[in-house]
Amino acid sequence: MGNHHSHDSKGGGEQGSSGTSTPRGSQRGAGSRSGSGGDLQGLAEKNDKPPPSMIPIEKLGKLLAQRSQKEDGVNGVTEKCFTKYLFGMYPELATQFYKYVHKAGKCKNKHIPLSTFRQQCEKILAMLDDNVIIDTYVRMFSSDDDDNTVTPDGLRSLLYTSYKLSMDHYPEGPQTCLMINKTLSAVVNGCFNNKDSHSVGFVVRWLEEHCHRLIFPVHRYCVHMLATRHRDMEAHVESCGLGAGLELATPVLERGAWQAASALMPVSRAWLLAGTAPPLYSRPTQPPHQPPGGGLASAAWLARLVCAVPSHWVPLYAARDHGLGANRFLHHTLAYRGPTLVLIQAEEMVIVVCSPQEWRETHQYWGGPDCALIVVCPTFSVVEHAPKMLYLNTSIRGYPKGLRAGSDPRKPLLIIPEDFDSVTFKGVPYPLQNIEVWGCGDQASRETQLEIKKWQVKEAERQRSVKLSAADWIEHPDRYLLELAGRPQYNNSAS
């Protein structure tokens, strides 16, 4: 979140032949892989065969050109065949991708010549720098009239493509969410703030600051299809079953009646938080194993672009079901030794407190560098991302009580008093309506918490059944409390 340096497409960069603004020195070795189109062509002519990294694109281009010749009578790659055989499930992505390659290659006809198709797709395969990737796909979904201008509809289309890709490749099958339009509107409104358009550079900087990881699934999917689709086409597979074996960064929420009743964590909001909160909360595992003999020259390089599924997010506490109060929050949240997301609802606003470690009571502010405060509704924004911005105290006298968040202890951004009946955000009070806590650690964190709770229950039962001797009762503090209440005698037979 905001860890990447932004750049303006009009300055500080060098315009490549694709029209994408590329910062100086930002390729991180990608230039040695891609180089200019002339260098690649000269290398191919010199060796009479393409370099290893171009083999998938070489095969894909020839197959698409053959289909275009057969079906459309055109010597090149047509948009119809490109969409049908490469991105059949995502026609909007196919249209924008084809338009971008067509314009970057300065094609004079409606179709794309085979050599231009190979050159531009190889450049996309070679992109490894985060800034370049975000700039490329924002520019890809820019306005048709001006490739340096992005409209709210263009950004919404890009984000919806990312969402659809993630949901279609969910491990449990394709998912849907009735809240997706509301979720996307919050993000678009946060970027454009009721304006009709922004420059590509502005949108890129905003995404880098708030939710840049939402763009990467689109790039991973495009790279995967460009590098592997020729296998299915060679095998005469005409179906649209695209993306087999591809896993994207989508949080896997536990199924069950509890989640169905969740008011603050629909699937679309989980997708948004997974791409916004620091990577610690998604906890990705190792990339999936690439089967041998797959025909890729660099399987390890492709594995870097294919992301695995994070660990399960589990519900820990819901005020609507467990009761709204500090003691209920503490009971269900403490002892969970992993990162958590605390969703707070105040009227129409939903605020998320990201805690990278176990919650604890203390009179000091605490938390690692992955602490964050995010507003997801009605207008999305990352309010703050800094260490030592969390505070929880319900028992230590002489210090403020309640839950707080913000790096400035003298003026915290969020305040929930000890009675948990209201919330103050940026100095404005609101009635507190609901709180949900989701655990983002591994399964062991949840099992450890449940074991601690079982031990606490057993210990409380044991303490309750302890029998005191007459000598112990004489000095017991409860005896003096009863005497102060006006009951000096405790044995009914003595009365």
C-alpha positions as CSV (number, residue, x, y, z in Angstrom):
1,M,0.0,0.0,0.0
2,G,1.8,3.0,-1.2
3,N,5.3,1.3,-1.1
4,H,5.9,2.0,-4.8
5,H,7.2,5.3,-6.2
6,S,4.6,6.9,-8.5
7,H,5.4,8.5,-11.8
8,D,3.5,10.8,-14.2
9,S,3.0,9.6,-17.7
10,K,3.9,13.0,-19.0
11,G,7.1,13.5,-17.3
12,G,10.1,11.7,-15.7
13,G,9.6,8.7,-18.0
14,E,10.6,7.5,-21.4
15,Q,8.0,6.7,-24.0
16,G,8.4,3.3,-25.5
17,S,7.0,2.2,-28.8
18,S,4.0,0.8,-26.9
19,G,3.0,4.2,-25.6
20,T,3.5,3.2,-22.0
21,S,5.4,5.5,-19.7
22,T,8.4,3.6,-18.3
23,P,10.5,5.1,-15.5
24,R,14.2,5.1,-15.9
25,G,15.9,2.2,-14.4
26,S,12.6,0.5,-13.5
27,Q,12.8,-2.6,-15.6
28,R,14.8,-4.7,-13.1
29,G,16.4,-6.8,-15.7
30,A,13.3,-7.0,-17.9
31,G,15.1,-5.1,-20.6
32,S,17.6,-7.9,-21.1
33,R,14.7,-10.2,-21.6
34,S,12.6,-8.1,-24.0
35,G,14.8,-5.4,-25.5
36,S,13.5,-3.4,-28.5
37,G,11.5,-5.0,-31.2
38,G,14.4,-4.6,-33.7
39,D,16.8,-6.4,-31.4
40,L,14.4,-9.3,-31.0
41,Q,13.8,-9.5,-34.7
42,G,17.5,-9.3,-35.5
43,L,18.3,-12.0,-32.9
44,A,15.6,-14.3,-34.5
45,E,17.0,-13.7,-38.0
46,K,20.6,-14.3,-36.9
47,N,19.8,-17.6,-35.2
48,D,17.0,-18.6,-37.6
49,K,14.9,-19.4,-34.6
50,P,13.2,-17.3,-31.9
51,P,14.8,-17.0,-28.4
52,P,13.4,-19.4,-25.8
53,S,11.2,-16.8,-24.1
54,M,9.4,-16.1,-27.4
55,I,8.6,-19.7,-28.2
56,P,5.0,-19.6,-26.7
57,I,4.2,-16.2,-28.4
58,E,5.7,-17.5,-31.7
59,K,3.4,-20.6,-31.6
60,L,0.3,-18.6,-30.4
61,G,0.8,-15.9,-33.1
62,K,1.0,-18.5,-35.9
63,L,-2.1,-20.4,-34.6
64,L,-4.1,-17.2,-34.3
65,A,-3.0,-16.0,-37.8
66,Q,-4.0,-19.4,-39.2
67,R,-7.5,-19.1,-37.6
68,S,-7.8,-15.5,-38.9
69,Q,-6.9,-16.6,-42.4
70,K,-9.3,-19.5,-42.3
71,E,-12.3,-17.7,-40.7
72,D,-11.9,-14.1,-41.8
73,G,-9.7,-14.3,-44.8
74,V,-7.2,-11.9,-43.3
75,N,-3.4,-12.3,-43.3
76,G,-2.8,-11.3,-39.6
77,V,-4.6,-11.5,-36.3
78,T,-8.2,-10.3,-36.2
79,E,-10.0,-9.1,-33.1
80,K,-12.7,-11.8,-33.7
81,C,-10.3,-14.7,-33.5
82,F,-8.2,-13.0,-30.8
83,T,-11.3,-12.8,-28.6
84,K,-12.7,-16.2,-29.5
85,Y,-9.5,-18.3,-29.0
86,L,-7.6,-16.3,-26.3
87,F,-10.1,-14.4,-24.0
88,G,-13.4,-16.0,-24.8
89,M,-14.7,-15.7,-21.2
90,Y,-13.7,-12.1,-20.9
91,P,-14.7,-10.2,-24.0
92,E,-14.2,-6.8,-22.4
93,L,-10.6,-7.7,-21.5
94,A,-10.1,-9.0,-25.0
95,T,-11.4,-5.8,-26.6
96,Q,-9.2,-3.5,-24.4
97,F,-6.1,-5.8,-24.8
98,Y,-6.5,-6.0,-28.6
99,K,-7.1,-2.2,-28.9
100,Y,-3.9,-1.5,-26.8
101,V,-1.7,-3.9,-28.9
102,H,-3.2,-2.5,-32.1
103,K,-2.5,1.1,-31.1
104,A,1.0,0.4,-29.6
105,G,2.0,-1.4,-32.8
106,K,0.8,1.5,-34.9
107,C,-1.2,-0.8,-37.1
108,K,-2.6,0.8,-40.3
109,N,-5.3,-1.8,-40.9
110,K,-8.0,-3.2,-38.6
111,H,-6.1,-6.4,-38.0
112,I,-2.6,-6.8,-36.3
113,P,0.3,-8.1,-38.4
114,L,1.8,-11.3,-37.1
115,S,5.2,-9.7,-36.4
116,T,3.6,-6.8,-34.5
117,F,1.5,-9.2,-32.5
118,R,4.6,-11.1,-31.4
119,Q,6.6,-8.0,-30.6
120,Q,3.9,-6.4,-28.4
121,C,3.0,-9.6,-26.6
122,E,6.6,-10.3,-25.8
123,K,6.8,-6.8,-24.2
124,I,3.8,-7.7,-22.0
125,L,5.4,-11.0,-21.0
126,A,8.6,-9.2,-20.1
127,M,7.0,-6.7,-17.7
128,L,8.1,-7.4,-14.1
129,D,8.1,-3.9,-12.5
130,D,5.0,-3.1,-10.5
131,N,4.8,0.5,-11.7
132,V,5.0,-0.5,-15.4
133,I,2.3,-3.2,-15.0
134,I,-0.2,-0.8,-13.3
135,D,0.5,1.9,-15.9
136,T,0.1,-0.5,-18.8
137,Y,-3.3,-1.8,-17.7
138,V,-4.7,1.5,-16.6
139,R,-3.7,2.8,-20.1
140,M,-5.2,-0.3,-21.6
141,F,-8.6,0.7,-20.1
142,S,-8.3,4.4,-20.8
143,S,-10.6,6.5,-22.9
144,D,-11.0,5.6,-26.6
145,D,-10.6,9.3,-27.5
146,D,-7.4,9.9,-25.5
147,D,-5.1,7.2,-24.2
148,N,-3.9,9.5,-21.5
149,T,-7.3,10.0,-19.9
150,V,-9.2,7.6,-17.7
151,T,-12.9,7.8,-17.0
152,P,-14.8,6.4,-14.0
153,D,-16.3,3.7,-16.3
154,G,-12.8,2.7,-17.5
155,L,-11.5,2.2,-14.0
156,R,-14.7,0.4,-13.0
157,S,-14.3,-2.0,-16.0
158,L,-10.7,-2.7,-15.1
159,L,-11.5,-3.4,-11.4
160,Y,-14.5,-5.6,-12.4
161,T,-12.3,-7.6,-14.7
162,S,-9.9,-8.2,-11.8
163,Y,-12.8,-9.2,-9.5
164,K,-14.3,-11.5,-12.1
165,L,-11.0,-13.2,-12.7
166,S,-10.6,-13.8,-9.0
167,M,-14.1,-15.1,-8.4
168,D,-14.1,-17.4,-11.5
169,H,-10.9,-19.1,-10.2
170,Y,-12.1,-19.5,-6.6
171,P,-11.1,-23.0,-5.3
172,E,-14.7,-23.8,-4.5
173,G,-16.0,-22.7,-7.9
174,P,-17.2,-19.4,-9.3
175,Q,-18.6,-17.0,-6.8
176,T,-21.0,-14.1,-7.0
177,C,-21.7,-11.2,-4.7
178,L,-24.7,-8.9,-4.7
179,M,-22.6,-6.1,-3.1
180,I,-20.1,-5.9,-6.0
181,N,-21.6,-2.8,-7.5
182,K,-21.6,-1.0,-4.2
183,T,-18.0,-2.1,-3.5
184,L,-16.7,-1.0,-6.9
185,S,-18.6,2.4,-6.6
186,A,-16.8,3.1,-3.4
187,V,-13.4,2.5,-5.0
188,V,-14.2,4.6,-8.1
189,N,-15.7,7.4,-6.0
190,G,-12.6,7.4,-3.8
191,C,-10.4,7.9,-6.9
192,F,-12.4,10.3,-9.0
193,N,-14.3,12.3,-6.2
194,N,-17.2,13.1,-8.6
195,K,-14.9,14.2,-11.4
196,D,-15.5,13.1,-15.0
197,S,-11.9,12.0,-15.7
198,H,-8.3,11.9,-14.6
199,S,-5.0,11.5,-16.3
200,V,-3.4,8.0,-16.4
201,G,-0.6,9.2,-14.2
202,F,-3.1,10.4,-11.5
203,V,-5.0,7.1,-11.5
204,V,-1.8,5.1,-11.4
205,R,-0.5,7.0,-8.4
206,W,-3.8,6.7,-6.6
207,L,-3.9,2.9,-7.2
208,E,-0.3,2.6,-6.0
209,E,-1.2,4.4,-2.8
210,H,-4.4,2.6,-2.0
211,C,-5.0,-0.7,-3.8
212,H,-2.4,-1.5,-6.4
213,R,-2.5,-5.3,-5.9
214,L,-6.0,-5.4,-7.4
215,I,-4.4,-4.9,-10.9
216,F,-2.0,-7.8,-10.7
217,P,-4.5,-10.7,-11.2
218,V,-5.3,-9.2,-14.6
219,H,-1.6,-9.2,-15.6
220,R,-1.1,-12.7,-14.2
221,Y,-4.0,-14.0,-16.2
222,C,-2.9,-12.4,-19.5
223,V,0.6,-13.7,-19.1
224,H,-0.7,-17.2,-18.3
225,M,-2.9,-17.2,-21.4
226,L,-0.3,-15.8,-23.7
227,A,2.2,-18.3,-22.5
228,T,0.0,-21.5,-22.4
229,R,-3.0,-21.1,-24.7
230,H,-1.1,-22.4,-27.7
231,R,-1.1,-25.9,-26.1
232,D,-4.9,-26.1,-26.1
233,M,-5.1,-24.7,-29.7
234,E,-2.6,-27.2,-30.9
235,A,-4.7,-29.9,-29.3
236,H,-7.7,-28.6,-31.2
237,V,-9.5,-27.6,-27.9
238,E,-12.2,-25.2,-29.0
239,S,-13.9,-24.7,-25.7
240,C,-13.7,-21.6,-23.5
241,G,-12.4,-23.4,-20.5
242,L,-9.7,-20.9,-19.9
243,G,-7.2,-20.5,-17.1
244,A,-6.9,-24.2,-16.0
245,G,-4.4,-24.5,-13.2
246,L,-4.3,-20.8,-12.6
247,E,-4.7,-19.7,-9.0
248,L,-5.2,-16.0,-8.0
249,A,-4.9,-14.1,-4.8
250,T,-8.4,-14.5,-3.4
251,P,-9.2,-15.0,0.3
252,V,-11.0,-18.2,1.1
253,L,-13.7,-17.5,3.6
254,E,-15.0,-20.3,5.8
255,R,-18.4,-21.5,4.6
256,G,-21.3,-22.0,7.0
257,A,-24.3,-20.3,8.5
258,W,-22.2,-17.8,10.3
259,Q,-20.7,-16.3,7.2
260,A,-24.1,-16.3,5.4
261,A,-25.3,-14.0,8.2
262,S,-22.2,-11.8,8.0
263,A,-23.3,-8.2,7.4
264,L,-19.9,-6.5,7.0
265,M,-17.8,-9.1,5.0
266,P,-19.4,-10.0,1.7
267,V,-17.2,-11.7,-0.8
268,S,-16.6,-8.6,-2.8
269,R,-15.4,-6.7,0.3
270,A,-13.1,-9.5,1.2
271,W,-11.7,-9.3,-2.4
272,L,-11.2,-5.6,-1.9
273,L,-9.5,-5.9,1.5
274,A,-7.2,-8.7,0.2
275,G,-5.9,-6.3,-2.4
276,T,-5.7,-3.4,-0.1
277,A,-4.5,-4.6,3.3
278,P,-0.7,-5.4,3.6
279,P,0.2,-8.9,2.1
280,L,0.5,-10.2,5.7
281,Y,-3.2,-10.5,5.9
282,S,-3.6,-12.7,2.8
283,R,-0.6,-14.9,3.7
284,P,0.0,-16.4,0.3
285,T,1.5,-19.9,0.1
286,Q,4.0,-21.1,-2.4
287,P,3.1,-20.9,-6.1
288,P,1.5,-24.1,-7.4
289,H,3.9,-26.7,-8.8
290,Q,4.4,-26.5,-12.5
291,P,4.1,-29.9,-14.2
292,P,7.2,-31.0,-16.1
293,G,7.2,-31.0,-19.8
294,G,4.8,-28.1,-20.0
295,G,6.6,-26.5,-23.0
296,L,7.6,-23.3,-21.2
297,A,11.2,-22.1,-21.4
298,S,11.1,-20.5,-18.0
299,A,8.6,-22.1,-15.7
300,A,10.2,-20.5,-12.7
301,W,9.6,-17.0,-14.2
302,L,6.0,-17.8,-14.9
303,A,5.5,-19.1,-11.4
304,R,6.4,-15.7,-10.0
305,L,3.4,-14.2,-11.9
306,V,1.0,-16.9,-10.8
307,C,-0.1,-16.4,-7.2
308,A,-1.4,-19.0,-4.8
309,V,-4.5,-18.9,-2.6
310,P,-4.1,-17.3,0.9
311,S,-5.0,-19.0,4.1
312,H,-8.6,-19.1,5.4
313,W,-10.2,-16.0,6.9
314,V,-12.3,-17.1,9.9
315,P,-15.0,-15.2,11.8
316,L,-14.1,-14.5,15.4
317,Y,-16.7,-12.1,16.6
318,A,-19.9,-10.5,15.4
319,A,-21.7,-8.0,17.7
320,R,-25.0,-8.8,16.1
321,D,-24.7,-12.4,17.2
322,H,-22.5,-12.3,20.3
323,G,-23.6,-8.9,21.8
324,L,-22.1,-5.5,21.5
325,G,-19.8,-4.6,24.3
326,A,-16.1,-4.4,25.4
327,N,-16.3,-7.7,27.4
328,R,-17.8,-9.6,24.4
329,F,-15.2,-8.1,22.1
330,L,-12.3,-9.1,24.4
331,H,-13.7,-12.6,25.0
332,H,-13.9,-13.5,21.3
333,T,-10.8,-11.6,20.1
334,L,-8.1,-11.9,22.7
335,A,-5.7,-14.9,22.5
336,Y,-6.0,-15.1,18.7
337,R,-2.3,-15.1,17.9
338,G,-2.5,-13.9,14.3
339,P,-3.4,-10.8,12.2
340,T,-7.0,-9.7,12.4
341,L,-9.4,-7.3,10.6
342,V,-11.9,-5.4,12.7
343,L,-14.8,-4.1,10.7
344,I,-16.7,-1.3,12.4
345,Q,-20.1,0.0,11.1
346,A,-21.3,3.5,11.9
347,E,-24.4,4.5,10.0
348,E,-23.4,4.2,6.3
349,M,-19.7,4.1,7.0
350,V,-17.6,0.9,7.4
351,I,-14.1,1.3,8.8
352,V,-11.5,-1.5,9.0
353,V,-8.8,-1.7,11.6
354,C,-6.0,-4.0,10.5
355,S,-4.0,-5.5,13.4
356,P,-0.9,-7.5,12.3
357,Q,-0.6,-9.3,15.6
358,E,-2.5,-10.5,18.7
359,W,-4.7,-7.9,20.4
360,R,-3.6,-7.0,23.9
361,E,-4.6,-4.6,26.7
362,T,-2.0,-2.0,27.5
363,H,-1.8,1.7,28.2
364,Q,0.7,2.2,25.3
365,Y,0.2,2.3,21.5
366,W,1.5,-0.9,19.8
367,G,1.5,-2.7,16.5
368,G,4.0,-3.5,13.7
369,P,4.5,-1.7,10.4
370,D,1.5,-3.5,8.8
371,C,-1.1,-1.7,10.9
372,A,-3.6,0.1,8.8
373,L,-6.9,2.0,9.0
374,I,-9.1,1.7,5.9
375,V,-12.5,3.1,5.0
376,V,-14.3,0.7,2.6
377,C,-17.8,2.4,2.4
378,P,-19.3,4.7,1.2
379,T,-16.0,6.1,-0.3
380,F,-12.9,3.8,-0.2
381,S,-9.6,5.1,1.0
382,V,-6.6,4.0,3.0
383,V,-6.6,6.5,5.8
384,E,-3.3,5.5,7.5
385,H,-0.7,2.8,7.3
386,A,1.9,3.1,10.0
387,P,3.4,1.2,13.0
388,K,2.3,1.7,16.6
389,M,-1.2,3.0,15.9
390,L,-3.4,0.5,17.9
391,Y,-4.6,1.0,21.5
392,L,-6.8,-1.2,23.7
393,N,-7.4,-0.6,27.4
394,T,-10.4,-1.6,29.6
395,S,-8.8,-2.0,33.0
396,I,-5.7,0.2,33.6
397,R,-6.7,3.2,35.6
398,G,-5.4,6.7,34.8
399,Y,-5.4,6.1,31.1
400,P,-8.0,6.5,28.4
401,K,-10.2,3.4,28.1
402,G,-11.6,1.8,25.0
403,L,-10.2,1.0,21.5
404,R,-8.3,3.6,19.5
405,A,-6.4,3.7,16.2
406,G,-4.0,6.4,14.8
407,S,-0.3,7.1,14.9
408,D,-0.8,10.3,16.9
409,P,-1.8,9.5,20.5
410,R,-2.9,13.1,21.1
411,K,-5.4,13.0,18.3
412,P,-6.3,9.4,17.3
413,L,-8.3,9.0,14.1
414,L,-10.7,6.5,15.6
415,I,-12.0,6.3,19.1
416,I,-14.4,3.7,20.6
417,P,-15.1,4.4,24.3
418,E,-15.1,1.6,26.9
419,D,-18.9,1.1,26.8
420,F,-18.7,0.5,23.0
421,D,-21.9,2.5,22.3
422,S,-20.4,5.1,19.9
423,V,-17.4,5.7,17.6
424,T,-15.6,8.9,16.8
425,F,-13.8,9.0,13.4
426,K,-11.7,12.0,12.5
427,G,-13.3,14.0,15.3
428,V,-16.9,13.3,14.2
429,P,-19.1,11.1,16.6
430,Y,-21.3,8.4,15.2
431,P,-23.5,5.7,16.8
432,L,-21.8,2.3,16.8
433,Q,-24.0,-0.2,15.1
434,N,-22.0,-3.3,14.5
435,I,-18.5,-4.8,14.8
436,E,-17.1,-7.9,13.2
437,V,-13.6,-9.4,13.8
438,W,-12.0,-11.7,11.2
439,G,-8.9,-13.8,11.9
440,C,-6.4,-13.8,9.0
441,G,-3.9,-16.2,10.5
442,D,-3.4,-19.9,9.8
443,Q,-5.6,-22.7,11.2
444,A,-3.2,-23.2,14.1
445,S,-3.9,-19.6,15.4
446,R,-7.6,-20.4,15.6
447,E,-7.0,-23.8,17.3
448,T,-4.7,-22.2,19.8
449,Q,-7.3,-19.6,20.7
450,L,-10.0,-22.2,21.2
451,E,-7.7,-24.3,23.4
452,I,-6.9,-21.3,25.6
453,K,-10.7,-20.6,25.9
454,K,-11.3,-24.1,27.0
455,W,-8.6,-23.9,29.6
456,Q,-10.1,-20.6,30.9
457,V,-13.5,-22.1,31.3
458,K,-12.1,-25.1,33.2
459,E,-10.0,-22.9,35.4
460,A,-13.1,-20.7,36.2
461,E,-15.1,-23.8,37.2
462,R,-12.2,-25.0,39.3
463,Q,-12.0,-21.7,41.2
464,R,-15.7,-21.6,41.7
465,S,-15.7,-25.0,43.4
466,V,-12.9,-24.4,45.8
467,K,-14.0,-24.9,49.5
468,L,-12.5,-22.5,52.1
469,S,-11.6,-23.6,55.6
470,A,-12.9,-21.6,58.6
471,A,-9.4,-20.1,59.1
472,D,-9.2,-19.0,55.4
473,W,-12.7,-17.5,55.5
474,I,-11.9,-15.3,58.5
475,E,-9.2,-13.4,56.5
476,H,-11.1,-13.6,53.1
477,P,-11.9,-10.2,51.6
478,D,-15.5,-11.3,50.7
479,R,-16.2,-11.6,54.4
480,Y,-15.4,-7.9,55.0
481,L,-17.5,-6.9,52.0
482,L,-20.5,-8.8,53.4
483,E,-20.0,-7.1,56.8
484,L,-20.0,-3.7,55.1
485,A,-23.3,-4.6,53.4
486,G,-24.9,-5.1,56.8
487,R,-24.6,-8.9,57.2
488,P,-22.1,-9.7,59.9
489,Q,-23.4,-13.3,60.4
490,Y,-23.1,-15.9,57.6
491,N,-24.5,-19.0,59.2
492,N,-28.3,-19.3,59.2
493,S,-28.3,-21.5,62.3
494,A,-26.7,-18.6,64.3
495,S,-29.5,-16.2,63.5
